[in-house]
Every structure is written in C-alpha cells, then in structure tokens.
Amino acid sequence: MPPTRRRGPDLTEAIMRTTVELGQELGYARLSIEAIAARAGVGKHTVYRRWPSKGALLLDSLLSVNGAALDYPDTGDVLADLRTQIHAIVELLGRAPLDSLFRAMIGEAQHDTGVAAALNERFIAPQARKTVVRLEKAREQGQLSPDFDLDLAMTILSGPLYFRLLITQEPLTPAYVDRVLKALFTGMRPRP
C-alpha cells in the first residue's frame, strides 16, 4: 500500500517546518527551494506553486513558528501591552537561531522587490497597524498625549530595535526593549 500523500494545510506546514529547520542548519545563503523540496519529500514545483521565492517561503515559515505571539494583549495598560508584545517579537525573531535567518531575509528584501513587498505586506505593515491601533486606544483612554503623532511613535519605537538587529547586531534584550519604551513614553505621556 503506497504511503498517504499529504495535501493542503498538512503539506504546507511540512514545507514551512522543513524550511526553518534547513535554514537553521544551512543558513539563508545556502538554503534553496530544491533542498527544501527534497527534505520535505515534495517536488520543487509543489513549493513554487505556493511561494514565488525562497525569501517569501522563509518569511511565511518564520511567521508560522509563533504567529499568535505577534498579537497585542489589551490589559488596559498600554506600556505593559507594548512590552509584552515586543518581548514576544524579540523572543521569536531576535534570538538564535531565527535571528540570522530574519536578518538575511531583510537583507534579501533590499535586492528582491518581491521579498520586500511580502515582508512589508505580511509582517511590517500588519505589526505597524496593530501598534498604532493599540496606541490609538490608549490615547482615547487618556494614557497618551492627545497630540502625539502615533505613526511617528511607531517609527521611533521600531527604529532602535532594527538598528540593533541589523546594524550593530547587539542582542535585543528585554532590558533594551524596556529602555526604548521608557524613552518613547517619556514624550508620549499626557502632561499634567
């Protein structure tokens, strides 16, 4: 009796799991659709039907690792909620072994407009929207200054994290995240 063929979500999950595992073993530069397909036990055309490039596949794979951690809690304390959510992102993408894969994918986005568009559409823009929505709610509740530019707050918040992740490659630690949040919230809190 031939083995049961995986289809749909099971096959997609197997390909993404294989991508992360193989990426951790080989690194982004040596990762290939052919190697992923071979290890996952599928044809490379099966992979290409789902993803146009290894960068797009890696992005979906990284986000599937723990996508629920990227949602904001709403405890009524915006600073605590930001801290919880950013710590989850740092834990997911800012630590070995996924940090080097995430950095490589961002590097690839500088040369591949498809990867850049997918990164923005699937990760950057949704996270920015979630952050701004959470900040808007906090502003409505009087936790933030009514005249603070929330889109700018998002940029100020993410800039130091990407600077460390991509430029200095210093560790993204909870203590560093807390320092960034403290500096940002010093300017965002309502004045008495």
N, C-alpha and C positions, 0 to 999 in steps of 0.2 A: 504494500500500500504506500503510495507516494506521500511525502510529508505535506501537511496542510500549508497552503500558501497564505501568507499574511496579506491583508488588504487594508486600505483606508487608514484610519487612525492608528492601528497597530503597526502598520508598515512605516508610517510617517514617524511615529515615536521611536521605532527601532533605528531608523536612519539618523534621527537627531541625536539619540543617545550615542550611537556609534561615532557621529561627528565630534561630539565633545570628548569622548574617550580617545579617539585617534588624534584629535587636535592637541590634547594634553600630552600624548606620547611623542608626537612628531613636531609640534609647533605649527604655526599658521603657514609659514613659507613652504613647508614640505607636505602640508595637507592637500589632498586632491580629491576630486569627485570620484575618480577611478578607485582610489584606495578606500574611500568611504563605502562605495557601492560593493566592492569586493568583500570587505569585512561584514557589511550588513547582509550580504547574500542576495543582492539585487543587481539588476543591470543598471549601468550608468544612465541610461535613458529614463529609467524609473525615477532617478534622483533629479535629472534635468527637467522632467515634467512638473515637478513640484517647486524647484528652485532654479533660477537662471544662472547662479554662480555659487562658488564655494563661500563667498562673503555673505550672500543672502542666506544660505543654508546655515552657516555658523551663527549668524545673528538670531535666526529663529531658534536654533538649538540652545544658544546661551539663554535666551529669554524663556525657553520652556523649562529650564532647570528649576526655576523657582519664581515663576511669574507672579504668583499671588503675593509674594513679599514686596512687590513693587507698588501695591495699592496703599493708599493712605488710611490710617486709622482716624477716627474722629472722636477724641476723648473730651473735646471742649477746650483743650489746651493746645493751641497751635504750635507752640515751641516743642512740646513733648511729642506731638504728632510728627512734626518735621524730623525731629531727632530719630524717632523710631523708624520712619520710612527711609531716611538717608543712611542710617546704620545698616538697614537691610540691603540696600543697594551696594554699599561698600562691602558688606559681607559676601554678597553674591559676585560682584564684578571687580572688586578692588583687591582681592586676595588670591594668592596662588591656589589652584593652578589656573583659574579662569582669567586672572588679571592680564597675563601676557597675551592670551587669545583676544581679549577685548581690546587691548591696545593695538594689536596687529590689525584687527578688523577696522578700527578707527583710522589707522594708517592707510589701509586699503581704500577706505572711503575717500581719501584725498586724491586717488588716481582713478577710481571707478565710480562713475556717476550713478550707476545702478545700486551699488552698495551704499553710497552716500544717501540716495533717496530712500532706500529701505531702512537704513539706520535712523534717519530723521522721522520717517513715517511710522516705524514700528516701536521706536524707543524714545528718541529725544523729544519729539513733539508731544506724544502722549504723556510723558513724565512732566514736561513743562506745563501742559494743560492741567494735569492733576494738581501740581503745585500751586498754580495760580488760582484754581478753583478753591483749594483749601485756604489760601491766603485771603481770597475774597470773602469767604465765610467768616474768617477770623476778623476781618475789617468790619464786616456788618455787625459782629458781636462786640465791637469796641476794643478788641485786643490789639489792633494795629492802627496807626495813624491814618485818618481818612484821606490824606493827600499823598500817600506814598505810592509810587509807581510800582505796581506789582509785577509787571513784565520785567522791569529793571531789577526788582528783588530776585526774581528767578535767575537772571543772568549773574547777578552778584553772588548768589548762593552757589551756582554750579561752577562758575569760573575757577575759584580756588581748588575745587575738587579735581577738575580736569587738568589744571596746571600741575598738580601733584602727580596725578595718574600718568599724564602724557609727557610732561617736560622734565620735571625733577625726578620722577619715579620714586619719590619718597613714599613710605607706606601711608595709606589712608587709614587712619586710626579713629576710633570713637572720640578720643580726646581732641583730635584735629577738627573733626566734624563739629564738635561742641564749641570749639573756639570760633569757627566760621559762623555758626549760628548766633553766638553771643555778639559778635561784631555786627552782624546784619541786624539783629533785633534791637541793638542799641539805637539804631537810626529809625527803626520801624515802629517802635512803641509810641503810643499817644503821649503827647506832652501834657503834664498836669496844668 
